[in-house]
């Protein structure tokens, strides 16, 4: 993770931040997330609902879990948050924004401020070019990373990768608040 510190630290060499996910998450799992996100529709209003997904590392491979969840057009919350749930054990958490753009909302910032995890948000899921944004979250500090650092995109990908287009490539979620920074 990059550290936003403007004074040189004696004896500390300059390092470039990087992320290595190995093995990369198969594109088939990402495409399954997209298909399910496209099908998450409120039957009463015919509007897209947000949907939540977890990627868990199990016995040497990635497993996709779509947890039981409370959904509406602007939020999704897992029902099971126990210690043995995918909510607690996921290495990667992805949620969809339905027809809205892919962005991390203030609610996402609040919900994703503890521990270490990769987070993704998928937007404009039914458009010809759906969007995705991925970040590393570490106790309220975030770093946007390209999709290709997390997912195996060797065969190509039709998602618009917003991860490096955001002006907040690295940021602290508490920059404009009174919460003490680490």
JOCORZI-V97274 format. One record per run of one state. SS is the DSSP state (H for helix, E for strand, - for the rest). FROM is the first residue (numbers start at 0). TO is the last residue. If there is no record, write none. Layout:
BEGIN
{{SS:FROM:TO} {SS:FROM:TO}}
END
This chain:
BEGIN
{{-:0:23} {E:24:25} {H:26:38} {-:39:39} {E:40:41} {-:42:45} {E:46:47} {-:48:50} {E:51:57} {-:58:59} {E:60:64} {-:65:67} {E:68:70} {-:71:74} {E:75:77} {-:78:84} {H:85:88} {-:89:90} {E:91:95} {-:96:104} {H:105:110} {-:111:114} {E:115:122} {-:123:129} {E:130:137} {-:138:139} {E:140:143} {-:144:145} {H:146:148} {-:149:149} {E:150:151} {-:152:158} {E:159:160} {-:161:168} {E:169:171} {-:172:181}}
END
